[in-house]
């Protein structure tokens, strides 16, 4: 009869059980629904950014590219080269420069759909900007449902940071569009949650397969011609031989010697049938699509739609990085601008983005070759 694995040993004082001889093999396949990870920020950060290389690289690429773009400050049509607001952006708080601060801000925004900034009035009239962890913040509303404050909880500490008040309040809430929530943003990673689970599960399955000598699971079937059964001693010896000689990476490729009516029946699909490599590549493309990163930039093989790396890099900046930093600049300008003046606005210096240098050079050549434009009109055409 088929012997289940691992064998359940009989207790010493248990009555002997009669074993009947039979032949044949029965395999049961039970279907169950798929299990998905939770959608909260700590789980997405841990299972996505900290365990998945595609998510990690996509978030890092967007956050690093966006935080490296310099800031510009305008008052009306005049540009300020030095200003207290530019100093605050360059050094938001002690021990952190502007690039690291905005890299963290964009990381929060991409992984949770929300980013929370608190303005702190330091001693001597100085100001500092602090980021609040998204999972610790709750948006509080008034009786009509409008956001009015942020509740920040860290352990046993709880404090309220107002969103409304003089100069726009002490906190700023940045969020991505959420079709079903009025107060919280929707993270791009949530749209690729199925692809993330498939990618992580495929990696875990391959690792378990390698640990199990790169062989799928199966069962030993004992069907002798004389209809006998294995004794307890034979059970113990066979189990010990299998565990010592055929499990783990050290036993990979070792032939299994069977005797006395033993037969190996594989249970499960082979890696060729499952095609995990293509499944991982398809999941990787879905994750890259959700974040707006061309698969070519992440080294993902498959249906690349860009002719070369430079074209993919330009599309990455135009379609993903620039919209993200533009909305951030407008939100920060509207929040911090009234503290220093009535007509201040923040923008990014697009001319110093290396990924768009080819487009900038082509624009300057077209403008310089236009004899019907004056020097002043040419300056306006290129953004000066």
C-alpha positions as CSV (number, residue, x, y, z in Angstrom):
1,X,0.0,0.0,0.0
2,X,1.2,3.6,-0.5
3,X,3.1,4.8,2.6
4,X,2.5,8.5,3.5
5,X,5.6,10.6,4.1
6,X,6.7,11.3,6.8
7,X,5.7,8.0,8.4
8,X,3.7,8.3,11.6
9,X,5.3,6.1,14.2
10,X,3.2,3.9,16.4
11,X,3.4,4.5,20.2
12,X,5.1,1.8,22.2
13,X,2.0,1.0,24.2
14,X,-0.4,1.3,21.3
15,X,-2.2,-1.9,20.1
16,X,-0.8,-3.3,16.9
17,X,-2.8,-2.3,13.8
18,X,-3.6,-4.7,11.1
19,X,-2.0,-3.8,7.7
20,X,-3.8,-4.9,4.6
21,X,-1.9,-5.5,1.4
22,X,-3.2,-3.6,-1.6
23,X,-1.8,-2.3,-4.8
24,X,-2.4,1.0,-6.7
25,X,-1.7,4.7,-6.0
26,X,-4.2,7.4,-5.2
27,X,-3.3,11.2,-5.5
28,X,-5.5,13.8,-4.1
29,X,-5.4,17.4,-5.3
30,X,-7.3,20.0,-3.2
31,X,-7.9,23.4,-4.7
32,X,-7.8,26.5,-2.4
33,X,-8.0,30.2,-3.0
34,X,-4.9,32.3,-3.4
35,X,-3.5,34.1,-0.4
36,X,-2.3,37.7,-0.8
37,X,-0.2,39.9,1.4
38,X,-1.8,42.8,3.4
39,X,-2.1,46.2,1.9
40,X,-0.8,48.2,4.9
41,X,2.4,50.3,4.7
42,X,4.7,48.1,6.8
43,X,3.8,45.0,4.9
44,X,4.3,46.7,1.5
45,X,7.6,48.2,2.6
46,X,8.8,44.8,4.0
47,X,7.6,42.5,1.3
48,X,8.1,45.0,-1.6
49,X,11.0,47.4,-1.0
50,X,13.0,45.2,1.4
51,X,12.5,41.8,-0.2
52,X,11.8,42.4,-3.9
53,X,14.6,43.6,-6.1
54,X,12.3,45.0,-8.8
55,X,10.4,47.2,-6.3
56,X,13.5,48.2,-4.6
57,X,15.2,49.3,-7.7
58,X,12.2,51.1,-9.2
59,X,11.6,53.1,-6.0
60,X,15.2,54.0,-5.7
61,X,15.5,55.0,-9.3
62,X,12.5,57.4,-9.1
63,X,13.4,58.8,-5.7
64,X,17.0,59.4,-6.5
65,X,16.3,60.9,-9.9
66,X,13.6,63.2,-8.5
67,X,15.6,64.3,-5.5
68,X,18.7,65.1,-7.5
69,X,17.0,67.8,-9.6
70,X,17.9,71.4,-8.3
71,X,15.3,73.8,-7.1
72,X,14.5,77.3,-8.4
73,X,12.7,80.1,-6.6
74,X,10.8,82.8,-8.4
75,X,9.0,85.9,-7.2
76,X,6.8,87.0,-10.1
77,X,9.1,86.8,-13.1
78,X,12.4,87.4,-11.2
79,X,14.5,84.5,-10.0
80,X,16.1,84.4,-6.6
81,X,19.6,83.0,-6.4
82,X,19.7,83.2,-2.6
83,X,16.7,83.2,-0.3
84,X,15.8,81.8,3.2
85,X,13.3,79.4,1.5
86,X,16.0,78.0,-0.7
87,X,18.2,77.5,2.4
88,X,15.4,75.7,4.1
89,X,14.9,73.4,1.1
90,X,18.7,72.8,0.9
91,X,18.9,71.9,4.6
92,X,15.5,70.9,5.9
93,X,16.7,69.9,9.4
94,X,20.0,69.4,11.2
95,X,21.9,66.4,10.0
96,X,20.0,66.0,6.8
97,X,20.6,67.6,3.4
98,X,17.9,68.4,0.9
99,X,18.7,65.5,-1.4
100,X,18.3,62.9,1.4
101,X,15.2,64.5,2.7
102,X,13.4,64.5,-0.7
103,X,14.6,60.9,-1.4
104,X,12.8,59.8,1.8
105,X,9.7,61.9,0.9
106,X,9.4,60.4,-2.6
107,X,10.0,56.9,-1.1
108,X,7.1,57.4,1.3
109,X,4.9,58.7,-1.5
110,X,5.6,55.7,-3.8
111,X,5.3,53.0,-1.2
112,X,2.2,54.3,0.7
113,X,0.7,56.9,-1.6
114,X,1.1,59.5,1.2
115,X,3.9,61.7,2.5
116,X,3.6,63.9,5.6
117,X,5.8,66.9,6.3
118,X,5.8,68.8,9.6
119,X,7.2,72.4,9.9
120,X,8.9,73.0,13.3
121,X,9.7,76.4,14.5
122,X,13.2,76.1,16.1
123,X,15.0,78.4,18.5
124,X,16.1,81.7,17.2
125,X,13.4,81.9,14.5
126,X,14.8,79.1,12.5
127,X,12.5,76.6,10.7
128,X,12.9,72.9,10.1
129,X,11.0,70.3,8.1
130,X,10.5,66.8,9.4
131,X,9.0,63.7,7.7
132,X,6.4,61.7,9.5
133,X,6.2,57.9,9.0
134,X,3.0,57.2,7.0
135,X,1.8,54.3,9.2
136,X,2.0,56.5,12.3
137,X,-0.2,59.2,10.9
138,X,-4.0,59.4,10.9
139,X,-5.9,62.2,9.1
140,X,-8.5,63.9,11.4
141,X,-11.5,65.6,9.9
142,X,-14.1,68.1,11.1
143,X,-17.8,67.6,11.3
144,X,-18.2,68.2,7.5
145,X,-15.5,65.7,6.6
146,X,-12.7,68.2,5.7
147,X,-9.2,67.3,6.9
148,X,-8.1,69.6,9.7
149,X,-5.2,67.9,11.5
150,X,-2.8,65.0,11.6
151,X,-2.6,62.7,14.6
152,X,0.9,61.3,15.0
153,X,1.4,58.2,17.2
154,X,4.8,56.8,18.1
155,X,4.6,54.2,20.8
156,X,2.7,55.8,23.8
157,X,3.3,59.3,22.5
158,X,0.4,60.9,20.6
159,X,0.3,64.5,19.3
160,X,-1.9,66.5,16.9
161,X,-0.4,68.6,14.1
162,X,-2.8,71.1,12.6
163,X,-3.3,71.3,8.8
164,X,-5.2,74.6,8.9
165,X,-4.1,77.8,10.5
166,X,-1.8,80.7,9.9
167,X,0.3,80.3,6.8
168,X,-1.4,77.0,5.9
169,X,-0.8,75.1,9.1
170,X,2.1,73.2,10.5
171,X,1.8,70.1,8.4
172,X,1.6,69.3,4.7
173,X,-0.1,66.1,3.3
174,X,1.0,65.0,-0.1
175,X,-1.0,62.2,-1.6
176,X,-1.4,60.3,-4.9
177,X,-4.9,60.0,-6.5
178,X,-7.1,57.4,-4.8
179,X,-10.5,56.7,-6.6
180,X,-12.2,55.4,-3.4
181,X,-10.7,57.5,-0.6
182,X,-11.1,61.2,0.1
183,X,-8.2,61.5,2.6
184,X,-5.5,59.0,1.8
185,X,-3.5,58.3,-1.4
186,X,-3.2,55.2,-3.4
187,X,0.3,53.6,-3.6
188,X,1.5,52.4,-7.1
189,X,2.7,49.2,-5.4
190,X,-0.9,48.3,-4.4
191,X,-1.9,48.2,-8.1
192,X,0.9,45.6,-8.7
193,X,0.2,43.6,-5.5
194,X,-0.6,40.4,-7.4
195,X,2.5,40.7,-9.5
196,X,4.5,41.3,-6.3
197,X,3.1,38.2,-4.7
198,X,3.8,36.1,-7.8
199,X,7.4,37.3,-8.1
200,X,8.1,36.7,-4.4
201,X,6.3,33.3,-4.4
202,X,8.3,32.2,-7.5
203,X,11.6,33.1,-5.8
204,X,10.6,31.2,-2.7
205,X,9.5,28.1,-4.7
206,X,12.8,28.1,-6.6
207,X,14.8,28.4,-3.3
208,X,12.8,25.6,-1.7
209,X,13.4,23.4,-4.8
210,X,17.1,24.0,-4.7
211,X,17.1,23.1,-1.0
212,X,15.3,19.9,-1.8
213,X,17.9,18.7,-4.3
214,X,16.2,20.5,-7.2
215,X,13.6,17.7,-7.3
216,X,9.8,18.2,-7.0
217,X,7.9,16.5,-4.2
218,X,6.7,13.0,-4.5
219,X,5.8,9.7,-2.7
220,X,7.4,6.3,-2.3
221,X,5.0,3.6,-3.2
222,X,5.5,0.1,-1.8
223,X,3.8,-2.6,-3.9
224,X,5.6,-5.9,-3.6
225,X,4.5,-8.9,-5.7
226,X,4.0,-11.1,-2.6
227,X,1.7,-8.5,-1.0
228,X,3.9,-8.1,2.1
229,X,4.5,-4.9,4.1
230,X,7.5,-3.0,5.4
231,X,8.4,-3.7,9.0
232,X,9.1,-1.0,11.6
233,X,12.8,-1.5,11.2
234,X,12.6,-1.2,7.4
235,X,10.6,2.0,7.8
236,X,13.2,3.6,10.1
237,X,16.1,2.5,7.9
238,X,14.5,3.8,4.7
239,X,13.6,7.1,6.3
240,X,17.1,7.7,7.7
241,X,18.7,6.9,4.3
242,X,16.4,9.4,2.5
243,X,17.0,12.2,5.0
244,X,20.8,11.6,5.2
245,X,21.6,11.0,1.5
246,X,18.9,12.6,-0.7
247,X,17.8,15.9,0.9
248,X,19.6,19.3,0.8
249,X,21.9,20.8,-1.8
250,X,24.6,18.2,-1.1
251,X,22.3,15.4,-2.4
252,X,21.5,17.1,-5.7
253,X,21.8,14.8,-8.7
254,X,22.4,11.7,-6.5
255,X,20.5,8.6,-7.9
256,X,17.8,7.1,-5.8
257,X,18.3,3.3,-5.3
258,X,15.0,1.4,-4.9
259,X,14.5,-2.2,-4.1
260,X,11.9,-4.7,-2.8
261,X,8.9,-3.3,-4.6
262,X,9.6,0.4,-3.9
263,X,8.7,2.9,-6.6
264,X,8.9,6.7,-6.8
265,X,5.9,8.7,-7.9
266,X,6.4,12.4,-8.6
267,X,3.7,14.7,-7.3
268,X,3.6,18.1,-8.8
269,X,4.6,19.9,-11.9
270,X,8.2,20.3,-13.2
271,X,9.8,23.7,-13.5
272,X,9.5,23.4,-17.3
273,X,5.7,23.0,-16.9
274,X,5.4,25.8,-14.4
275,X,7.8,28.1,-16.4
276,X,8.7,30.2,-13.4
277,X,11.3,32.2,-15.2
278,X,8.8,33.7,-17.6
279,X,6.3,34.1,-14.8
280,X,8.8,36.2,-12.8
281,X,9.6,38.3,-15.9
282,X,5.9,39.0,-16.5
283,X,5.4,39.9,-12.9
284,X,8.5,42.2,-13.0
285,X,7.1,44.0,-16.1
286,X,3.8,44.6,-14.3
287,X,5.6,46.0,-11.3
288,X,7.7,48.3,-13.5
289,X,4.5,49.4,-15.3
290,X,2.8,50.3,-12.1
291,X,5.8,52.5,-11.1
292,X,6.2,54.0,-14.5
293,X,9.8,52.7,-15.0
294,X,10.6,51.2,-18.5
295,X,11.6,47.6,-18.1
296,X,14.7,48.2,-20.2
297,X,16.1,50.4,-17.4
298,X,15.6,47.6,-14.8
299,X,17.2,44.9,-17.0
300,X,14.0,43.0,-17.4
301,X,13.9,40.9,-20.6
302,X,10.8,40.8,-22.8
303,X,8.8,43.1,-24.9
304,X,10.8,46.3,-24.6
305,X,9.0,49.1,-26.5
306,X,11.9,51.5,-26.7
307,X,14.5,51.6,-29.5
308,X,17.4,52.2,-27.2
309,X,18.4,52.9,-23.6
310,X,18.6,56.7,-24.1
311,X,15.0,56.8,-25.4
312,X,13.8,54.8,-22.5
313,X,15.6,57.1,-20.1
314,X,13.9,60.2,-21.6
315,X,10.5,58.6,-21.3
316,X,11.3,57.7,-17.7
317,X,12.0,61.4,-16.9
318,X,9.2,62.8,-19.0
319,X,6.4,60.4,-17.9
320,X,7.4,59.6,-14.3
321,X,10.0,61.9,-12.7
322,X,8.9,65.3,-14.0
323,X,5.2,65.0,-13.0
324,X,6.2,63.8,-9.6
325,X,8.6,66.7,-8.8
326,X,6.2,69.2,-10.4
327,X,3.3,68.4,-8.1
328,X,5.7,68.3,-5.1
329,X,7.1,71.8,-6.0
330,X,3.6,73.3,-6.3
331,X,2.5,71.8,-3.0
332,X,5.6,73.0,-1.1
333,X,5.5,76.4,-2.8
334,X,1.8,76.9,-1.8
335,X,2.6,75.8,1.7
336,X,5.9,77.5,2.5
337,X,5.7,80.5,0.1
338,X,3.3,82.6,2.2
339,X,5.8,82.5,5.1
340,X,8.3,84.5,3.1
341,X,6.3,86.5,0.5
342,X,3.0,86.7,-1.3
343,X,4.2,85.9,-4.9
344,X,6.9,83.1,-4.3
345,X,6.8,79.9,-6.2
346,X,9.1,76.9,-6.3
347,X,10.1,75.1,-9.5
348,X,12.7,72.6,-10.6
349,X,15.7,73.4,-12.8
350,X,14.8,71.2,-15.8
351,X,17.9,72.4,-17.7
352,X,20.2,70.6,-15.3
353,X,18.5,67.2,-15.7
354,X,21.1,65.0,-17.4
355,X,18.5,62.6,-18.8
356,X,16.9,65.3,-20.9
357,X,20.1,66.9,-22.1
358,X,19.6,65.6,-25.7
359,X,16.1,67.2,-25.9
360,X,17.5,70.5,-24.5
361,X,20.3,70.6,-27.0
362,X,17.9,70.0,-29.9
363,X,15.6,72.8,-28.6
364,X,18.4,75.2,-28.4
365,X,19.6,74.4,-31.9
366,X,16.1,75.0,-33.3
367,X,15.7,78.3,-31.5
368,X,19.2,79.6,-32.5
369,X,18.5,78.7,-36.1
370,X,15.3,80.8,-36.2
371,X,16.4,84.2,-37.7
372,X,12.9,85.7,-37.3
373,X,13.2,85.7,-33.5
374,X,14.9,88.4,-31.5
375,X,17.3,87.5,-28.7
376,X,14.6,88.3,-26.1
377,X,12.1,86.0,-27.8
378,X,14.7,83.2,-28.0
379,X,15.3,83.5,-24.3
380,X,11.6,83.3,-23.5
381,X,11.2,80.3,-25.9
382,X,13.8,78.3,-23.9
383,X,12.4,79.3,-20.6
384,X,14.6,82.2,-19.5
